[in-house]
Amino acid sequence: MNRYLVWLLRYAWLLLLLLATPAMAQEGGRLVTDDEVNAIAKELYCPVCESTPLDVCETQACADWRELIHAKLAAGETRQEILAYFGENYGDRVLATPPARGLSLLLWVWPFVAFIGGALIFGRYMVNMRRAAAASENEKAMRETAVSYPIPPTKDPYIARIEQELKGE
Amino acid sequence: MMAEISAKKKLHIPSIAIWVVVLAVLGLAAFGLVRVNTARPEPGQRAPDFTMQFYEGYTWNGQSSASLADMRGNIVVLNFWASWCAPCRVEADLLEQSWRKYADQGVVFVGIAYSDVEPKALAYLREFNITYPNAPDLRTRIAEMYDITGVPETFFIDRNGVIYEFHFGPIDAARLTTVIERMLAEG
């Protein structure tokens, strides 16, 4: 009797396994963990609460979204596809990393523009400083080697005024 | 000589380029701020136009998509809701009953599902036997245009496409009927 019972249990288990396999395949064929869902949820923001990541938000709206992520992962969608779906359906504001399009493009372009602009200004400042130092060196050298001679007075009143101002008179 | 120097000074290209970029960025940022800070349209103002892709089975005049402008000539009761919103459940049945009551008098009820998941939204519509046109708010553009601060919110739009009344929170039968009757009486 016991032998029959063992036999029956063994085959019942096998039958259950065979029945369960197509059901799993219909659901996408893979088990999805909460960690996988949360890894994507972390990259999204709650549509209702301000600045609350989806993985920690306790609202029903976020629970629904996490459920949707779970279903999409089970259906074999990739992280990129899921994030693109949320961006397309709920707007870029729900994405933690805004895509480089539209006004969000500014966020991506601005640091580079600021860096290049800053580098140009800094470069120009350094060049000017070097030129000033070189000019000062030249002037010093010229003064040291200069032979004084009388400058002929000019008749042009404009030049005369510039010379006067340069002398600090 | 002096003229050449001043011309060189005037056309200092790196400076001009930097200023052009800075001004362009500031201009774009200002445009973005203006767009984000859209104010809610008040009664007497034209209702912002938008196009909606209806949920299957919840279309308007058999059209799978329509704009608010297409509905001109009708009184439009524009209701923002979500399946996750508990107060929306309070008014759901009332909205459906009112739609059935006023549908043949040129009153169109339009539901806009805000930040909702489609299977949940459809389950909600089935749960309350809702039959009036309903559409998702794709990219939450409609909610931004109407500057909603939560759900539910209801806008009453007259036959000329002008906002007639606004109601924040779940609406009750007395308020809903009073506003629609007044709009019908005014033509």
Interface residues (C-beta under 8 A of the other chain):
Chain A: P47 V48 T59 Q60 A61 A63 D64 W65 E67 L68 E88 N89 Y90 G91 D92 R93 L103 L106 W110 V113 G117 L120 I121 R124
Chain B: P14 I18 V21 V22 V25 L28 A29 F31 G32 R35 A82 S83 W84 Y114 S115 D116 V117 K120 P136 L138 R139 T140 R141
